[in-house]
Amino acid sequence: MSDPFHYYEDPDAPGWMRWELREAGRFNSFLGHVSTRLDGDAAIVRMMPRYEHSNLLDKVHGGALLGFVDVALFGAARSFGVLAGPAVTIDISAQFVGAAALDVALDARVELLRETGRLLFLRGLIVQQGETVASFTGTIRKFAARTASPE
């Protein structure tokens, strides 16, 4: 299976990597492009919220934030170099602690707590302009790379 993601230097953000699906229209596409970079022991995953991510209070909808958390777990794992093949989310726990404005970058600061043979345990904060918007934890299950069957 070839890598379903593009991962390359972000032309709009020096020092960041752009991480996006090769095939437009799948779930991650609702965020637009996502950028990542390492910062010490953490990975920063950035998105730019838009009108379609808004709730009726003109803030970022909680569902959009949860979708971003899910994508950020995988973007961070890619940045850490611990995920290159297929994987699924096992669980996510999130706590909303503030409101997020539209048209202002959201950063998920993600830490890898532990890696086992098949599992990644991560935690993080979503921050906007220095203010915490949400905290989260998540577990990802990695799958073994698929190999061609012998003929």
C-alpha positions in Angstrom: 0.0 0.0 0.0 1.5 3.4 -1.0 1.4 6.2 1.5 -2.1 7.9 1.2 -0.6 11.2 2.5 1.5 14.0 1.1 4.1 15.1 3.6 6.4 17.9 2.4 7.8 21.3 3.4 4.9 23.8 3.7 5.5 26.5 1.1 3.4 29.0 3.2 5.0 28.3 6.6 8.8 27.9 6.7 9.9 25.3 9.2 6.6 23.5 9.0 5.6 20.3 7.1 2.3 20.1 5.3 0.4 16.9 5.9 -2.6 16.1 3.7 -4.4 13.3 2.0 -3.5 12.5 -1.6 -7.1 11.8 -2.3 -9.3 14.9 -1.8 -12.8 14.5 -0.4 -12.0 12.1 2.4 -12.6 13.0 6.1 -9.4 14.9 6.8 -10.3 17.2 3.9 -12.8 19.1 6.0 -10.0 20.8 7.9 -8.2 22.1 4.8 -4.5 21.7 4.9 -2.8 20.8 8.1 0.8 21.7 9.0 3.1 20.0 11.5 6.4 20.6 13.2 8.4 19.2 16.1 9.0 21.4 19.1 11.2 19.6 21.6 9.4 16.5 22.8 6.1 17.7 21.3 4.6 17.9 17.8 2.6 20.9 16.9 -0.3 20.3 14.4 -1.9 23.5 13.0 -5.2 24.2 11.3 -6.9 27.4 10.2 -10.6 27.3 11.2 -13.0 28.7 8.6 -16.7 29.6 8.6 -17.8 26.0 7.8 -16.3 25.0 11.2 -18.5 27.5 13.1 -21.3 27.1 15.5 -24.2 29.6 16.0 -22.1 31.7 18.3 -19.5 32.2 15.5 -16.9 30.2 17.4 -15.4 26.9 16.3 -17.9 24.1 16.7 -17.0 21.4 19.3 -17.4 18.7 16.6 -14.9 20.4 14.4 -12.5 20.6 17.4 -13.0 16.8 18.0 -12.3 16.1 14.3 -9.1 18.2 14.6 -8.1 16.3 17.7 -8.4 13.0 15.8 -6.4 14.3 12.8 -3.8 15.9 15.1 -3.1 12.6 16.8 -2.2 11.1 13.4 -0.3 14.2 12.2 1.7 14.2 15.4 2.5 10.4 15.2 3.7 11.0 11.6 5.9 13.9 12.8 7.4 11.7 15.6 8.2 9.1 12.9 6.2 6.3 14.7 3.5 6.0 12.2 3.8 5.4 8.4 1.2 2.8 7.6 -2.5 2.2 8.3 -3.9 2.8 11.8 -7.2 3.6 13.6 -8.3 5.6 16.5 -9.1 3.4 19.6 -10.2 6.2 21.9 -10.3 10.0 22.4 -11.1 11.9 25.5 -11.5 15.6 25.3 -12.3 18.5 27.6 -13.4 21.8 26.2 -12.1 24.6 28.4 -12.5 27.7 26.2 -14.0 29.0 22.9 -12.0 29.2 19.7 -12.3 32.0 17.3 -12.6 31.6 13.5 -9.9 32.7 11.1 -7.2 32.4 13.8 -4.8 29.4 13.7 -5.4 26.5 16.2 -2.4 24.6 17.4 -2.6 21.1 18.8 0.5 20.5 21.0 0.8 16.7 21.2 3.1 14.5 23.3 3.8 10.8 22.7 3.3 9.2 26.1 4.2 5.6 25.1 4.5 3.4 22.1 4.0 -0.3 22.3 4.2 -2.8 19.4 0.8 -1.8 18.1 -0.4 1.1 20.2 0.4 4.8 20.6 -0.7 6.7 23.6 -0.8 10.5 23.2 -2.1 13.6 25.0 -2.3 17.2 24.1 -3.7 20.7 24.3 -5.4 22.8 21.6 -4.2 26.3 22.0 -5.2 29.5 20.2 -3.1 32.7 20.7 -1.7 31.3 23.9 -5.1 30.4 25.4 -6.1 26.7 26.0 -9.2 25.7 24.1 -9.3 22.0 24.8 -7.2 19.2 26.4 -7.3 15.6 25.1 -5.8 12.1 25.2 -6.0 9.5 22.5 -4.9 6.0 21.6 -4.0 4.9 18.1 -3.7 1.2 17.0 -1.1 0.6 14.3 -1.6 -2.3 11.8 1.2 -4.4 10.4 2.3 -3.4 6.9 0.5 -5.4 4.2 2.7 -7.6 2.2 2.0 -9.2 -1.2 0.8 -12.8 -0.9 3.2 -15.4 -2.4 2.2 -16.9 -5.7 
